[in-house]
């Protein structure tokens, strides 16, 4: 199946809020996810007692909300900023 164009490899536009976190689009969903994680790690936004929990700063909060969020729910929140 290599070479098939799947959703992860299709370039998407990113919202202004998301662009502030990961840079200018378009980029693939896989790149978006990778860059969001780079940002989280660079800014130490994982809860020390539970690394699956993301504690957003103001910039990331503009994308995924201001509350702590599970890394599993974060992907859905980020998806709302893709078109």
Phi, psi and omega in degrees: 000359180305142180092344176293140181273103178257174186301326182290335183261357181277126180297138179235157174276148178246147180291166178300321180296316181290323178301324179297334181270315191245354181099179188286138174269188358285154175209165181286160177301323179298318178294319179302309181300315180299315182290326176297317179293322175303315181298314181301315182290318181299323183259010175053056186258012175267139179294125184303324183280344180206096186297347178281350181260129180259131177250097188291143169274184184300317182296308181292328178299331177294342181259311188252002183096161187276343183280158171302145183217144176291144180300336180285327178276339183299319181302317179295320179296318179294323182302331179294345182259012180247145176214000000 
